[in-house]
Amino acid sequence: MSKGLVLIAEDDSGIRTVLARALARQGYEVQTTGTASGLWRWVEEGRGEVVITDVRLPDEDALDLLPRIRKLRPDLPVIVMSAQTTLLTAVRAAEHGAFEYLPKPFDIGTLVAVVERSLARRQDSALRQDPSELDEQQLPIIGRSAAMQEIYRTIARLVSTDLTVLIFGESGTGKELVARALHDFGRRRKGPFVAVNMAAIPRELIESELFGHEKGAFTGASARRSGRFEQADGGTLFLDEIGDMPLEAQTRLLRVLQQGEFLPVGGQRPIRTNVRIVAASHRDLRAMTAQGLFREDLFYRLNVVPLRLPPLRERVEDIPALVHHFFLKGVQEGLPLKTLTPEAMARLKAYAWPGNVRELENLVRRLAVLCREEVIDEAVIEAELCSAARPAPAEEAADATLEEAVERWLERHFRSFGEALPPPGLYHRVLREVERPLLTRVLRATGGNQLRAADILGVNRNTLRKKLRDLEIQPGRAS
């Protein structure tokens, strides 16, 4: 007995055959066509329980056909696949009502699972904004790596919602860019986007900054001032570095998120708030929660949809596109256009990028300003990277042991608090900061083989699995 009729529209006959055979083996009936007109004819005739279509068809863009399919048969799920793996493609597919977006190449098993899920649900997807005004050059995020594809697909699913998003990632990975994309492509895009860096606000001014104050609320409050929540009304409030918020301010923020209203400093009447919250942190908030440094109830209130941004070393295939983008950005600012030799680009890919995309952008801007050559070779890149990586004279020690490196880090850490002591939880923080790069490096060396990695580390496999789970390290990505 057939599980249902699947309609496939794909210009490449070889791909059509592979997909048709795979689905037929799973018990589906399959009809294939190489054109949008052929697909539309079947849809008009009422055929099919699910559609699989490539974006690029010879007679019409499938994404332009999607609104007509949605209007005629709103219960017909459409799965879109594309080799044009950009954020714009993923977002356009979601906005036009696609059930799922699959960037090529994909695993056949993944496609079969999506088909089964689409037939099980048979639910409507909301028709979202018309993206015709959006230009790919205006998109804030660059990269087509597999790691970034997951980010694009998540963003595409979130733009039609007001769900709270918590973005994790190392410094320089582009957390604010993702927050802006969630806003700019979302249904609050006509409202304000207000960003506030919690690490940059003095502790005693946080409540006034977030919630505003009334005239005379404290010394120097000569006039009423609206806070960030009020400024972001109807739009998105981006709370960057939320892990640096003091506990007393966390309590006030939690109350606002629970009750949907806030009281300005010195105010008597509460103000209703209508904002979407997107928060971000480079810290491990789950570990901070376990150490009592971050409120557990606030963490779960913010962690509705967690989104981890990969560091640049996990998406090195995006480096050429990023370099090209930053060079073009420099041209718009009056800088000369530069290019890199293949050897120079390979050297950039081999670098660890502790500062991530921000570090890469700074390097590219330096090259555009300081290098006279139009084509930059490997020697120039090597000199720049060595200069950037060179430690301060007082800390230079090329042959320093790990123990000495940790001692230097601890000295700097304690000095940063002046005469005060660091907050509780230092032991676990140091362990985690050592464990994460250690496990990631060993997994990369073993190609993701956990058994071999456990042997090198000298731990049993169950211990390694628990550590990977606690540190939220994905073995496949680490390798």
Order of alpha helices (4+ residues) and beta strands (2+ residues): beta-alpha-beta-alpha-beta-alpha-beta-alpha-beta-alpha-alpha-beta-alpha-beta-alpha-alpha-beta-alpha-beta-beta-beta-alpha-alpha-beta-alpha-beta-alpha-alpha-beta-alpha-alpha-alpha-alpha-alpha-alpha
